[in-house]
Amino acid sequence: MAKWGEGDPRWIVEERADATNVNNWHWTEKNATPWSKDKLKSLLVGIKVEDDDVSCEVTELSKCEGEASANNRKAKLIFFYEWDIKLAWKGKLLDRKTLYEGTVVVPNLSDENDSDDLDVNDKGLCIKFRH
């Protein structure tokens, strides 16, 4: 334990009359939910997967519930997020006129889960015929 006045020079809040959080030494938290929702939508909607036989595109981010925060402690950035996402998609086999639609649900997109632990569920397939 350091003696009074011999501590870390970054720990100077008690010595400041205005108690400023110098160099973000103390925990700070910013709400990143609105920014994250917009970013997820811009990254996911419009994604196209194509090869010689199939074409598929994410058409809508129909559900995006959860929260995100950006934290700072001792000048280190720490991000927390937890999302429940539902995406709508459309696709077709290139040699047919049948249009396929469906949804994909990601119920546990979180900073706590590795990519191997991520659940991705296809919630049904709807087939539409184009004229």
Secondary structure, DSSP 8 states (H G I E B T S, - for coil): ---TT-S-TT--TTT-TT---GGG-S-EEEE-HHHHHHHHHHHHTT-EEE-SSEEEEEEEEEEEEEEEEEEEETTEEEEEEEEEEEEEEEEEETTS-EEEEEEEEEEEEETTS-GGG---EEEEEEEEE--
